[in-house]
Amino acid sequence: MAKCEKPITDNMKDKANKLYFFLKGIGRYATKEEIGEYLGIKNERSVRDVVALLATKKPIISKSNSCGYKLAQTIEDLEEVENTWGDLSSRIEELEKRIKPLIEFRDKVKYNIGENKQ
């Protein structure tokens, strides 16, 4: 099965680099709105894409309660880093559960293997 990945453009890389220096400089959480304004991005999805790209290279802490995003820089950030790590691990586990029935269906239809269980 071919992966469907978003292209990483030079513009995205530039924005991620700019975001890194912004978060490093402010040393606190920045909201999506704040980041969008700083980067000149109006679309919330595009802001999340830039944050996600940066988070593949730098330790970005995120809080689901709308606090926003922060660059981990000090020992005081360790607990929040571990919380973000736990949240991501939990999402991975949930997605893996959702993938299993899709694989079972594909195997049944494509290879006539197993049953289509509910």
N, C-alpha and C positions, 0 to 999 in steps of 0.2 A: 504494500500500500504506500503510495507516494505521500510525503508530508506536505502539508500546506502551510508554509511559513510566510510571515509578513516580510517584505523586503526591507533591508536596513540600508537606507540611503545615506549619502554624505550629510544631508540636511539633518537627518535624525541623529547621526553621530555628533554633529556640531551642537545640536540642542542638548543632547545628553551630557556632553562635555561642559557646556554652559551651566546646566543644572547642577552638575557636580560642584563647580566653584561657587554657585549660589548657595547650595545647602551647606557646604563647608564654611562659607563665610558667615551665615546667619546662626549656625549652631543650634537650631531649634526646629520644631516641626513647621512645615510649610504646607498650606492647603493646596488642593488642586487648582483652585481659583487663583491663588497667589502665584503658583508656578506658571499657570497659563498666561497670566498677565506679564510675568517676567520674561517668558519665552516668546510672547506674542502669538500664543495659540488660543483660539477661542473654543475649540472642540475638546470636551472633557476626555473622550476616548483617546485623542491624540496625546494629551498630557499623560495619561496612564501608559501609553505606548513608550513615551520617552522615559518615564520613570522605570518601566519594566526593562528597557534596554540598559539603563544605567545600573540597575540592580543585578544585572548579569556580570558586572565588573566590580562594583563597590557595595559595601554593606549598607543597604537602605532599610531602615526600620519603617514599617507602615502600621498604622493603627486603624482598625475597622470602624472606630467610633468617630470618624471624620476629622480627627486631629491632623491628618495628612501624612507627610513623609519627612524623614529626617536621616541624615548621614550619621552612622555610628562612628564616633571619633574618640570616645574616652571610656574608661572602665565603668563609669556611671551608666553607660549605654548597654552594658552586658545583659541585664535582665530583659530589657526591651528587645534586644537582638534575639535572645532565646525565645521570647514570646512570639516574635515574628516568624522565627524558624518553626515553632510548634504550629502556628496557624497555617503556614505553607505545607507542612507535612500532613496536617489534617485534611487540607484540600486535595492533596495528592491521593490520599487514601479514599476519599469520597469519589474522586474521578475514576479511580481504578474500579470501584464497585459499579459505577455506571458503564464502564467499558465492557465488563464481563458479559452482560446480556447481548450487547452488540456483536461481540465475537461469536457467541453461541449461535445467534441468528445467522450471521454470515457463514459459519461453518455448516449449519444445517442446509441453507439455501445453496451455497456454492459447492460444497463437498458432500452433502447428504450425510453429515456426521452428527450424531447425538440427537437430542430432542430440543424443540423450542420451548423451554420451560419458563414458567412465570414465577 
